[in-house]
Amino acid sequence: MNKDKIIICRCEDITLSKLDETLESGLTDVEEVKRTIRCGMGLCQGRTCMPMVEREIAKFRGIETWEVGSPKVRQPILPVKLSSILESIDEE
């Protein structure tokens, strides 16, 4: 199995080998992994990759998946109007 070809996070293009390197460096908490290699911070906001990340962390630590926990969900500080986003697209 070539871990360089297994994509864990499609949004941020994170491979299984990159996740393994991160875990082996000592970062074994979901929040640490998320902040370090950006898994779960793409367009899907972790809906597709976080279950796999949690599974790999559990396997690495030798614990059950539910013991790993899930990353914190943080809402934007200020709401952004959709018209502002559309205007910035039109300007490009």
MODELLER restraints for C-alpha pairs under 7 A, 6 or more apart:
rsr = mdl.restraints
at = mdl.atoms
rsr.add(forms.Gaussian(group=physical.xy_distance, feature=features.Distance(at['CA:3:A'], at['CA:15:A']), mean=6.80, stdev=0.5))
rsr.add(forms.Gaussian(group=physical.xy_distance, feature=features.Distance(at['CA:3:A'], at['CA:16:A']), mean=5.18, stdev=0.5))
rsr.add(forms.Gaussian(group=physical.xy_distance, feature=features.Distance(at['CA:3:A'], at['CA:17:A']), mean=4.92, stdev=0.5))
rsr.add(forms.Gaussian(group=physical.xy_distance, feature=features.Distance(at['CA:4:A'], at['CA:15:A']), mean=5.75, stdev=0.5))
rsr.add(forms.Gaussian(group=physical.xy_distance, feature=features.Distance(at['CA:4:A'], at['CA:16:A']), mean=6.41, stdev=0.5))
rsr.add(forms.Gaussian(group=physical.xy_distance, feature=features.Distance(at['CA:4:A'], at['CA:17:A']), mean=5.39, stdev=0.5))
rsr.add(forms.Gaussian(group=physical.xy_distance, feature=features.Distance(at['CA:5:A'], at['CA:15:A']), mean=6.67, stdev=0.5))
rsr.add(forms.Gaussian(group=physical.xy_distance, feature=features.Distance(at['CA:6:A'], at['CA:15:A']), mean=5.49, stdev=0.5))
rsr.add(forms.Gaussian(group=physical.xy_distance, feature=features.Distance(at['CA:6:A'], at['CA:16:A']), mean=5.59, stdev=0.5))
rsr.add(forms.Gaussian(group=physical.xy_distance, feature=features.Distance(at['CA:7:A'], at['CA:13:A']), mean=6.54, stdev=0.5))
rsr.add(forms.Gaussian(group=physical.xy_distance, feature=features.Distance(at['CA:7:A'], at['CA:14:A']), mean=5.83, stdev=0.5))
rsr.add(forms.Gaussian(group=physical.xy_distance, feature=features.Distance(at['CA:7:A'], at['CA:15:A']), mean=4.35, stdev=0.5))
rsr.add(forms.Gaussian(group=physical.xy_distance, feature=features.Distance(at['CA:7:A'], at['CA:16:A']), mean=6.11, stdev=0.5))
rsr.add(forms.Gaussian(group=physical.xy_distance, feature=features.Distance(at['CA:8:A'], at['CA:14:A']), mean=5.65, stdev=0.5))
rsr.add(forms.Gaussian(group=physical.xy_distance, feature=features.Distance(at['CA:8:A'], at['CA:15:A']), mean=5.31, stdev=0.5))
rsr.add(forms.Gaussian(group=physical.xy_distance, feature=features.Distance(at['CA:8:A'], at['CA:16:A']), mean=5.76, stdev=0.5))
rsr.add(forms.Gaussian(group=physical.xy_distance, feature=features.Distance(at['CA:8:A'], at['CA:49:A']), mean=5.85, stdev=0.5))
rsr.add(forms.Gaussian(group=physical.xy_distance, feature=features.Distance(at['CA:8:A'], at['CA:52:A']), mean=6.78, stdev=0.5))
rsr.add(forms.Gaussian(group=physical.xy_distance, feature=features.Distance(at['CA:9:A'], at['CA:15:A']), mean=6.99, stdev=0.5))
rsr.add(forms.Gaussian(group=physical.xy_distance, feature=features.Distance(at['CA:9:A'], at['CA:39:A']), mean=5.92, stdev=0.5))
rsr.add(forms.Gaussian(group=physical.xy_distance, feature=features.Distance(at['CA:9:A'], at['CA:49:A']), mean=5.08, stdev=0.5))
rsr.add(forms.Gaussian(group=physical.xy_distance, feature=features.Distance(at['CA:11:A'], at['CA:42:A']), mean=4.92, stdev=0.5))
rsr.add(forms.Gaussian(group=physical.xy_distance, feature=features.Distance(at['CA:11:A'], at['CA:43:A']), mean=6.19, stdev=0.5))
rsr.add(forms.Gaussian(group=physical.xy_distance, feature=features.Distance(at['CA:12:A'], at['CA:38:A']), mean=6.76, stdev=0.5))
rsr.add(forms.Gaussian(group=physical.xy_distance, feature=features.Distance(at['CA:12:A'], at['CA:39:A']), mean=6.61, stdev=0.5))
rsr.add(forms.Gaussian(group=physical.xy_distance, feature=features.Distance(at['CA:12:A'], at['CA:42:A']), mean=5.91, stdev=0.5))
rsr.add(forms.Gaussian(group=physical.xy_distance, feature=features.Distance(at['CA:27:A'], at['CA:33:A']), mean=6.30, stdev=0.5))
rsr.add(forms.Gaussian(group=physical.xy_distance, feature=features.Distance(at['CA:28:A'], at['CA:57:A']), mean=6.29, stdev=0.5))
rsr.add(forms.Gaussian(group=physical.xy_distance, feature=features.Distance(at['CA:30:A'], at['CA:54:A']), mean=6.93, stdev=0.5))
rsr.add(forms.Gaussian(group=physical.xy_distance, feature=features.Distance(at['CA:30:A'], at['CA:70:A']), mean=6.65, stdev=0.5))
rsr.add(forms.Gaussian(group=physical.xy_distance, feature=features.Distance(at['CA:30:A'], at['CA:71:A']), mean=5.81, stdev=0.5))
rsr.add(forms.Gaussian(group=physical.xy_distance, feature=features.Distance(at['CA:31:A'], at['CA:71:A']), mean=5.60, stdev=0.5))
rsr.add(forms.Gaussian(group=physical.xy_distance, feature=features.Distance(at['CA:33:A'], at['CA:39:A']), mean=6.95, stdev=0.5))
rsr.add(forms.Gaussian(group=physical.xy_distance, feature=features.Distance(at['CA:34:A'], at['CA:40:A']), mean=6.28, stdev=0.5))
rsr.add(forms.Gaussian(group=physical.xy_distance, feature=features.Distance(at['CA:39:A'], at['CA:46:A']), mean=6.88, stdev=0.5))
rsr.add(forms.Gaussian(group=physical.xy_distance, feature=features.Distance(at['CA:40:A'], at['CA:46:A']), mean=3.61, stdev=0.5))
rsr.add(forms.Gaussian(group=physical.xy_distance, feature=features.Distance(at['CA:40:A'], at['CA:49:A']), mean=6.37, stdev=0.5))
rsr.add(forms.Gaussian(group=physical.xy_distance, feature=features.Distance(at['CA:40:A'], at['CA:50:A']), mean=6.16, stdev=0.5))
rsr.add(forms.Gaussian(group=physical.xy_distance, feature=features.Distance(at['CA:54:A'], at['CA:65:A']), mean=6.21, stdev=0.5))
rsr.add(forms.Gaussian(group=physical.xy_distance, feature=features.Distance(at['CA:54:A'], at['CA:68:A']), mean=6.32, stdev=0.5))
rsr.add(forms.Gaussian(group=physical.xy_distance, feature=features.Distance(at['CA:55:A'], at['CA:65:A']), mean=5.59, stdev=0.5))
rsr.add(forms.Gaussian(group=physical.xy_distance, feature=features.Distance(at['CA:58:A'], at['CA:64:A']), mean=5.69, stdev=0.5))
rsr.add(forms.Gaussian(group=physical.xy_distance, feature=features.Distance(at['CA:58:A'], at['CA:65:A']), mean=5.12, stdev=0.5))
rsr.add(forms.Gaussian(group=physical.xy_distance, feature=features.Distance(at['CA:58:A'], at['CA:68:A']), mean=6.13, stdev=0.5))
